[in-house]
Amino acid sequence: ETRRKGAQVADGLARVVVPAAVVPAAADDAENGGVDQVDGVLQAPAAGCYNYLRELALSTQGKPLIGITGRKDTSARLVNSQMVSVGETYIHAVHRAGGTPLILPPMLVEADWAPLMACLDGLLLSGGEDIHPRHYGQTPETWLGGVDETRDDSELGMLRAALEARKPILAICRGHQVLNVALGGALYQDLA
């Protein structure tokens, strides 16, 4: 028995819609990751989320599960309704290449990185804002664009975990900069 497709998983940080996922009915059981359903949303502690992701990976019929780094998005018209998003192009590209895309919230912490990489088959670092110069030993210049230090910390940590786990990585735009900084490089703070 399964629940509906497109189930929402709340990880305590952001509500993430898992695309076209089939959620096992047994996901409510404590033995299956401690995931509970509250008001139609699957509430999962960190360990439960990773058990859920393992189930998702098994349900993708051999397709690689590719994590795509998301960004905070305040474009919703509702007050105090911050969302996590990625450009639709990334999702379509992963899907067309035969993978199952999974949006990763930009506020994951160190305890999340290794277990997450154990579930993923690859990591796509998406584009976005500038990286805070503290990550490459500089102080911010006046012309520096917008930064999201929480996203910086999350992506740098995820990337290092992916490198350690020897996962395939595709870095696009900001993703190239994150990869460069993670490997000890520096950047010009803003080229625009």
C-alpha positions as CSV (number, residue, x, y, z in Angstrom):
1,E,0.0,0.0,0.0
2,T,1.3,3.5,-0.8
3,R,0.3,7.1,-0.1
4,R,-0.2,9.8,-2.7
5,K,2.5,11.0,-5.0
6,G,4.2,14.4,-4.4
7,A,4.1,13.9,-0.6
8,Q,5.5,16.8,1.5
9,V,8.3,16.0,4.0
10,A,8.9,18.6,6.7
11,D,12.4,18.4,8.2
12,G,12.0,21.1,10.8
13,L,13.7,23.7,8.5
14,A,11.7,23.8,5.3
15,R,8.8,22.0,3.8
16,V,10.1,20.1,0.8
17,V,7.9,18.6,-1.9
18,V,9.5,15.4,-3.2
19,P,8.7,15.2,-6.9
20,A,6.8,12.1,-8.0
21,A,7.7,10.1,-4.9
22,V,5.8,7.1,-3.8
23,V,5.7,7.1,0.0
24,P,5.5,3.7,1.6
25,A,2.4,3.3,3.9
26,A,4.7,1.8,6.5
27,A,6.6,5.2,6.8
28,D,4.4,5.9,9.8
29,D,6.1,3.2,11.8
30,A,8.9,4.0,14.2
31,E,10.8,1.0,12.9
32,N,10.7,2.7,9.4
33,G,12.4,6.0,10.3
34,G,10.0,7.5,12.8
35,V,8.0,9.4,10.2
36,D,4.6,10.5,11.3
37,Q,1.8,12.1,9.3
38,V,0.4,15.3,10.7
39,D,-2.2,17.3,8.8
40,G,-1.4,15.4,5.6
41,V,2.3,16.3,5.8
42,L,5.0,13.7,6.7
43,Q,6.9,15.0,9.7
44,A,10.3,13.3,10.0
45,P,13.3,13.7,12.3
46,A,16.6,13.8,10.5
47,A,17.2,10.1,10.8
48,G,13.7,9.4,9.5
49,C,14.3,11.7,6.5
50,Y,17.3,9.7,5.5
51,N,15.4,6.4,5.9
52,Y,12.7,8.0,3.7
53,L,15.3,9.0,1.1
54,R,16.6,5.5,1.0
55,E,13.1,4.3,0.3
56,L,12.7,7.0,-2.3
57,A,16.0,5.9,-4.0
58,L,14.7,2.3,-4.1
59,S,11.4,3.4,-5.6
60,T,13.1,5.3,-8.5
61,Q,13.5,2.0,-10.5
62,G,17.3,2.2,-10.8
63,K,17.4,5.9,-11.8
64,P,20.1,7.9,-10.0
65,L,18.9,10.2,-7.2
66,I,20.5,13.6,-7.9
67,G,20.4,16.3,-5.2
68,I,20.1,19.8,-6.6
69,T,21.0,22.6,-4.2
70,G,18.1,25.0,-3.6
71,R,18.0,28.6,-2.5
72,K,15.8,30.6,-0.2
73,D,12.9,32.2,-2.2
74,T,10.7,34.9,-0.9
75,S,8.8,35.4,-4.1
76,A,5.6,33.9,-2.6
77,R,3.0,36.5,-2.1
78,L,2.2,35.3,1.4
79,V,3.7,37.2,4.3
80,N,6.5,35.2,6.1
81,S,6.2,32.4,3.6
82,Q,9.8,31.7,2.6
83,M,10.2,28.8,0.3
84,V,13.1,26.7,-1.2
85,S,13.4,26.7,-4.9
86,V,15.6,25.9,-7.9
87,G,15.3,26.8,-11.5
88,E,13.0,24.5,-13.4
89,T,15.7,24.0,-16.0
90,Y,17.8,22.0,-13.5
91,I,15.0,19.7,-12.7
92,H,14.1,19.1,-16.4
93,A,17.8,18.5,-17.3
94,V,18.3,15.9,-14.5
95,H,15.0,14.2,-15.5
96,R,15.8,14.2,-19.2
97,A,19.2,12.7,-18.4
98,G,17.5,9.7,-16.7
99,G,17.8,10.9,-13.1
100,T,15.4,11.6,-10.3
101,P,15.9,15.2,-9.1
102,L,15.6,16.1,-5.4
103,I,15.7,19.7,-4.2
104,L,18.1,20.1,-1.2
105,P,17.2,22.9,1.2
106,P,20.0,25.5,1.6
107,M,20.2,25.2,5.4
108,L,21.4,21.7,6.0
109,V,24.0,21.3,8.8
110,E,27.0,19.1,9.3
111,A,25.0,16.3,10.9
112,D,23.0,16.0,7.6
113,W,25.9,16.0,5.1
114,A,27.3,12.4,5.3
115,P,23.9,10.6,5.7
116,L,22.5,12.6,2.8
117,M,25.5,11.7,0.5
118,A,24.9,8.1,1.4
119,C,21.4,8.4,-0.1
120,L,22.3,10.4,-3.2
121,D,23.9,9.2,-6.4
122,G,25.2,12.7,-7.4
123,L,25.1,16.3,-6.5
124,L,24.3,19.3,-8.7
125,L,25.4,22.7,-7.3
126,S,23.1,25.3,-8.8
127,G,23.6,29.0,-9.5
128,G,22.8,31.9,-7.3
129,E,24.2,34.7,-5.2
130,D,27.8,35.5,-4.3
131,I,29.7,33.5,-1.7
132,H,30.7,35.4,1.4
133,P,34.4,36.3,1.2
134,R,35.1,35.0,4.7
135,H,35.1,31.5,3.1
136,Y,38.2,32.4,1.1
137,G,40.0,34.7,3.5
138,Q,38.8,38.1,2.4
139,T,36.7,40.9,3.9
140,P,33.6,42.1,2.0
141,E,34.1,44.9,-0.6
142,T,31.5,47.6,-1.0
143,W,30.5,46.2,-4.4
144,L,29.9,42.7,-3.2
145,G,26.5,41.4,-4.3
146,G,24.0,39.6,-2.0
147,V,25.1,36.6,0.0
148,D,23.5,33.9,2.0
149,E,25.9,32.6,4.6
150,T,23.7,29.8,5.7
151,R,23.5,28.5,2.1
152,D,27.3,29.0,1.8
153,D,27.9,26.8,4.9
154,S,25.4,24.2,3.8
155,E,26.7,23.9,0.2
156,L,30.4,23.9,1.2
157,G,29.7,21.1,3.7
158,M,27.6,19.1,1.3
159,L,30.2,19.5,-1.4
160,R,33.1,18.3,0.9
161,A,30.9,15.3,1.9
162,A,30.2,14.5,-1.7
163,L,34.0,14.7,-2.6
164,E,34.8,12.5,0.4
165,A,32.1,10.0,-0.7
166,R,33.5,10.2,-4.3
167,K,30.1,11.2,-5.7
168,P,29.7,12.7,-9.2
169,I,29.4,16.5,-9.0
170,L,28.1,19.0,-11.6
171,A,28.8,22.6,-10.7
172,I,27.0,25.4,-12.5
173,C,27.7,29.2,-12.2
174,R,27.7,29.8,-8.4
175,G,28.4,26.1,-8.1
176,H,31.7,26.6,-9.8
177,Q,32.6,29.2,-7.2
178,V,31.6,26.9,-4.4
179,L,33.7,24.1,-5.8
180,N,36.7,26.5,-6.2
181,V,36.4,27.7,-2.6
182,A,35.9,24.2,-1.2
183,L,39.1,23.2,-2.9
184,G,41.0,26.2,-1.4
185,G,40.7,28.7,-4.2
186,A,39.8,32.4,-4.0
187,L,37.5,34.6,-6.0
188,Y,37.0,38.1,-7.3
189,Q,34.1,39.3,-5.1
190,D,32.0,40.5,-8.0
191,L,32.5,40.6,-11.7
192,A,29.4,42.5,-12.7
